[in-house]
């Protein structure tokens, strides 16, 4: 380890970020970070992916059919955060105000007020009043409208956020279950490992889409329902990798010494052996993320995914298929999904290089 530390540049002995956070960076982690940065395509893809994802987290601020701020009769109101009734703007209805109606505009002018609207004045559910639909891209609707008059740009922003959040949650849960299962199998071995391996082989051989069809008939499809169904089949992705690492390392001298000192199996597994398996696990996680996003998109395309009206990229592809006279629907869906998956794959390449022990400083 000391030889590796001597070969590291002085500039990586402690970055500003690490000093601010008070983190101690080991030489091997500094080497991994440098390898990650050397993959320029993966490094910039990661930055671009994070920037777009963070922006999508504020989708309500970017695309909404409610103003961000309203000044009415000298009082500031925030419709994006709170619900205001029609009565509060001089109307007669106790329901939520419709900020798109001409009455609202007249009430603002009469009260000497103003409204600050988002960049896109449409929510992913907001239909346009004038048809026919779908409509081609224009200054009002940058990517056009779908066959229900909803703004495609707004649906892309919300759909991107939904897809990435779904993929991240499924990846994290699958990793936790898969790592735990592989660790137990590899550490204990014997009949437990044999029976578990046969069960996983049978489980992975089950017809996935037929089971999805059955569940779709039994349960109302939704975000959490789909997450649970896909989790049932995706947790096996990391079992083989973690199991192999534990089988390899369980008879090492330091493990035998820990057993001789009376250290519990749980401590040996998750404190001493698991860090070795996490290198391969972290390398595989971007591929699990890609598979999760692709699965959600495919199910939505087939009509087996999220409920109708949800901001789904797969539903946008289905609309493009059903409306060949509106090519902007299919092209937009294809480009957004390709952009997302390409960034994730380039990120995976950079992570692979970061944890590759053969890559060192020159």
GITADA-V700613 format. One record per residue. N is the residue number from 0. RES is the residue in one small letter. OMEGA is omega in radians with two decimals (999 if undefined). Layout:
((N | RES | OMEGA) (N | RES | OMEGA))
//
This chain:
((0 | x | -3.13) (1 | x | 3.11) (2 | x | 3.11) (3 | x | -3.12) (4 | x | -3.11) (5 | x | -3.10) (6 | x | -3.09) (7 | x | 3.09) (8 | x | -3.14) (9 | x | -3.08) (10 | x | -3.12) (11 | x | 3.12) (12 | x | 3.07) (13 | x | -3.13) (14 | x | -3.13) (15 | x | -3.12) (16 | x | -3.12) (17 | x | 3.12) (18 | x | 3.14) (19 | x | -3.12) (20 | x | -3.13) (21 | x | -3.10) (22 | x | 3.05) (23 | x | -3.09) (24 | x | 3.14) (25 | x | 3.11) (26 | x | -3.11) (27 | x | 3.09) (28 | x | 3.05) (29 | x | 3.09) (30 | x | 3.12) (31 | x | 3.13) (32 | x | 3.13) (33 | x | 3.09) (34 | x | 3.11) (35 | x | -3.12) (36 | x | -3.13) (37 | x | 3.03) (38 | x | -2.99) (39 | x | -3.12) (40 | x | 3.13) (41 | x | -3.12) (42 | x | -3.13) (43 | x | 3.05) (44 | x | 3.10) (45 | x | 3.13) (46 | x | -3.13) (47 | x | 3.12) (48 | x | -3.13) (49 | x | 3.13) (50 | x | -3.13) (51 | x | -3.13) (52 | x | 3.11) (53 | x | 3.09) (54 | x | 3.14) (55 | x | 3.08) (56 | x | 3.10) (57 | x | -3.10) (58 | x | -3.14) (59 | x | 3.11) (60 | x | -3.09) (61 | x | -3.09) (62 | x | -3.10) (63 | x | 3.07) (64 | x | 3.04) (65 | x | 3.13) (66 | x | 3.06) (67 | x | -3.12) (68 | x | 3.08) (69 | x | 3.01) (70 | x | -3.10) (71 | x | -3.14) (72 | x | 3.08) (73 | x | -3.13) (74 | x | 3.11) (75 | x | 3.09) (76 | x | -3.08) (77 | x | -3.10) (78 | x | -3.13) (79 | x | -3.12) (80 | x | -3.04) (81 | x | 3.12) (82 | x | 3.10) (83 | x | -3.13) (84 | x | 3.11) (85 | x | -3.13) (86 | x | -3.11) (87 | x | 3.08) (88 | x | 3.08) (89 | x | 3.13) (90 | x | -3.07) (91 | x | -3.07) (92 | x | 3.11) (93 | x | -3.13) (94 | x | -3.13) (95 | x | -3.12) (96 | x | 3.05) (97 | x | -3.02) (98 | x | 3.11) (99 | x | -3.09) (100 | x | 3.07) (101 | x | -3.14) (102 | x | 3.14) (103 | x | 3.12) (104 | x | 3.11) (105 | x | 3.13) (106 | x | 3.11) (107 | x | -3.14) (108 | x | 3.14) (109 | x | -3.14) (110 | x | -3.14) (111 | x | -3.09) (112 | x | 3.13) (113 | x | -3.13) (114 | x | 3.07) (115 | x | -3.06) (116 | x | 3.03) (117 | x | 3.13) (118 | x | 3.10) (119 | x | -3.01) (120 | x | 3.12) (121 | x | 2.96) (122 | x | 3.13) (123 | x | 3.13) (124 | x | -2.98) (125 | x | 3.06) (126 | x | 3.04) (127 | x | -3.10) (128 | x | -3.07) (129 | x | 3.09) (130 | x | -0.07) (131 | x | -3.11) (132 | x | -0.05) (133 | x | 3.14) (134 | x | -3.10) (135 | x | 3.10) (136 | x | -3.12) (137 | x | 3.11) (138 | x | 3.13) (139 | x | 3.12) (140 | x | -2.97) (141 | x | 3.14) (142 | x | 3.13) (143 | x | 3.10) (144 | x | 3.09) (145 | x | -3.05) (146 | x | 3.05) (147 | x | 3.09) (148 | x | -3.14) (149 | x | -3.09) (150 | x | -3.08) (151 | x | -3.14) (152 | x | 3.12) (153 | x | -3.14) (154 | x | 3.09) (155 | x | -3.13) (156 | x | 3.12) (157 | x | -3.14) (158 | x | 3.09) (159 | x | 3.13) (160 | x | -3.12) (161 | x | -3.11) (162 | x | -3.11) (163 | x | 3.11) (164 | x | 3.09) (165 | x | -3.14) (166 | x | 3.14) (167 | x | 3.14) (168 | x | 3.13) (169 | x | 3.12) (170 | x | -3.12) (171 | x | -3.12) (172 | x | 3.11) (173 | x | 3.13) (174 | x | -3.14) (175 | x | -3.11) (176 | x | -3.11) (177 | x | 3.12) (178 | x | 3.13) (179 | x | -3.14) (180 | x | 3.13) (181 | x | 3.12) (182 | x | 3.14) (183 | x | 3.13) (184 | x | -3.07) (185 | x | -3.07) (186 | x | -3.07) (187 | x | 3.10) (188 | x | 3.06) (189 | x | -3.10) (190 | x | 3.11) (191 | x | 3.13) (192 | x | -3.11) (193 | x | -3.13) (194 | x | -3.13) (195 | x | 3.12) (196 | x | 3.10) (197 | x | 3.11) (198 | x | -3.13) (199 | x | 3.12) (200 | x | 3.10) (201 | x | -3.10) (202 | x | -3.14) (203 | x | 3.13) (204 | x | -3.14) (205 | x | -3.13) (206 | x | -3.01) (207 | x | -3.03) (208 | x | 3.07) (209 | x | 3.10) (210 | x | 3.08) (211 | x | 3.11) (212 | x | 3.14) (213 | x | -3.14) (214 | x | 3.13) (215 | x | 3.10) (216 | x | -3.09) (217 | x | -3.05) (218 | x | 3.04) (219 | x | -3.11) (220 | x | 3.12) (221 | x | -3.09) (222 | x | -3.06) (223 | x | 3.10) (224 | x | 3.11) (225 | x | 3.12) (226 | x | -3.14) (227 | x | -3.12) (228 | x | -3.14) (229 | x | 3.10) (230 | x | -3.14) (231 | x | -3.08) (232 | x | -3.02) (233 | x | -3.06) (234 | x | -3.09) (235 | x | -3.02) (236 | x | -3.06) (237 | x | -3.05) (238 | x | -3.07) (239 | x | -3.11) (240 | x | -3.13) (241 | x | 3.13) (242 | x | -3.13) (243 | x | 3.13) (244 | x | -3.14) (245 | x | 3.07) (246 | x | -3.12) (247 | x | -2.96) (248 | x | -3.01) (249 | x | 3.12) (250 | x | 3.05) (251 | x | -3.06) (252 | x | -3.09) (253 | x | 3.07) (254 | x | 3.09) (255 | x | 3.11) (256 | x | 3.11) (257 | x | 3.10) (258 | x | -3.13) (259 | x | 3.11) (260 | x | 3.10) (261 | x | 3.11) (262 | x | -3.09) (263 | x | 3.14) (264 | x | -3.13) (265 | x | 3.14) (266 | x | 3.13) (267 | x | -3.08) (268 | x | -2.94) (269 | x | 3.10) (270 | x | -3.05) (271 | x | -3.08) (272 | x | -3.07) (273 | x | 3.11) (274 | x | 3.10) (275 | x | -3.12) (276 | x | -3.08) (277 | x | 3.11) (278 | x | 3.11) (279 | x | -3.13) (280 | x | -3.14) (281 | x | 3.12) (282 | x | -3.10) (283 | x | -3.03) (284 | x | 3.09) (285 | x | 3.11) (286 | x | 3.05) (287 | x | 3.09) (288 | x | 3.11) (289 | x | 3.12) (290 | x | 3.13) (291 | x | 3.14) (292 | x | 3.14) (293 | x | 3.14) (294 | x | 3.12) (295 | x | 3.14) (296 | x | -3.13) (297 | x | 3.13) (298 | x | 3.10) (299 | x | 3.11) (300 | x | -3.13) (301 | x | -3.13) (302 | x | -3.13) (303 | x | -3.03) (304 | x | -3.04) (305 | x | -3.13) (306 | x | 3.10) (307 | x | -3.12) (308 | x | 3.13) (309 | x | 3.13) (310 | x | -3.01) (311 | x | 3.07) (312 | x | 3.08) (313 | x | 3.09) (314 | x | 3.07) (315 | x | 3.06) (316 | x | 3.11) (317 | x | 3.09) (318 | x | 3.08) (319 | x | 3.09) (320 | x | -3.10) (321 | x | -3.11) (322 | x | -3.11) (323 | x | 3.10) (324 | x | 3.10) (325 | x | -3.02) (326 | x | -3.12) (327 | x | 3.13) (328 | x | -3.14) (329 | x | 3.14) (330 | x | 3.13) (331 | x | 3.13) (332 | x | 3.14) (333 | x | -3.09) (334 | x | -3.13) (335 | x | 3.14) (336 | x | 3.11) (337 | x | 3.11) (338 | x | -3.11) (339 | x | -3.08) (340 | x | 3.10) (341 | x | 3.10) (342 | x | -3.13) (343 | x | 3.14) (344 | x | 3.07) (345 | x | 3.04) (346 | x | 3.13) (347 | x | 3.10) (348 | x | 3.13) (349 | x | 3.10) (350 | x | 3.09) (351 | x | 3.10) (352 | x | -3.11) (353 | x | -3.08) (354 | x | 3.09) (355 | x | -3.09) (356 | x | -3.11) (357 | x | -3.12) (358 | x | -3.13) (359 | x | 3.11) (360 | x | 3.07) (361 | x | 999))
//
